[in-house]
Amino acid sequence: MTNPANGKTVFVAGGAKGIGLGVVKALAADGYDVSFSYRGSATEAAQVCKDLGAEYPAQSIKSYQVDLSDRDQVDEFAGLMADTDSLYGLVYNAGGSYDTLAALADQDKAEALFQLNFWAMTRLAGTAARPLMRAKAGRIIAMGSVTSQLAVSGNAIYAASKGAMLSYIRTLAVEMARKGVTANYIAPGYVDTDLLAPYASYREKLENQIPLRRFAQPEEVGALTSFLFSPLAGYITGSIIPIDGGLTAGLLIQR
């Protein structure tokens, strides 16, 4: 039986490390050709291409150095997608954080974060949407956060950018639905990546607040992404899908 992923290309924004790497590995294992961006992880990106290229020699695994906070570079990366005849989907995983109290937010820093977390995503998603709708098939996924629905002290601007991503993706899903293209929002909680290294001293306390008592692994987020790209997920669109160990399932009262 022919693998439905064969010959199809998925772009992953931010794929050299962490969650993005989990996504790239999962999609490559499914049979997709994968093109992913990275900003400063050139060594890691080259190793990913080497390893996956050896494991899946019949597939194309490519990496591109792109600073998604730079509008010109975003436009250039969008052009690569637009020129890809085999395009089947986009996973927007790139992003940054800006931690400060809500009342102390600096507008310049906030706007810079929105460029990376939101505006770059809309540019790439909008570019991908047009050929996918013409083909009447495809997937768009935004990697968001549980903070889009939960207030976390010090995360106002970050959460707002992730909330904006959610609103955009849901609207895009409705607009593309008649053309057979889906768009969904994955909302991870705490995932065991380098981004959480600064909070290592708080890890045990954080894990105790998660019903499953552990952080997620990048491979688990990759597996969820893989399912959303599968033919059996064709009726799921406009959804927010948490992968948070039960963190958002209810009010946690410390005892």
Secondary structure, DSSP 8 states (H G I E B T S, - for coil): ---TTTT-EEEEES-SSHHHHHHHHHHHHHT-EEEEEESS-HHHHHHHHHHHHHH-TTS-EEEEE--TTSHHHHHHHHHHHHT-TTEEEEEE-------B-GGG--HHHHHHHHIIIIIHHHHHHHHHHHHHHHHT-EEEEEE--GGGTS--TTBHHHHHHHHHHHHHHHHHHHHHGGGTEEEEEEEE-SB-SGGGGGGGGGHHHHHHTSTTSS-B-HHHHHHHHHHHHSGGGTT--S-EEEESTTTTSS-----
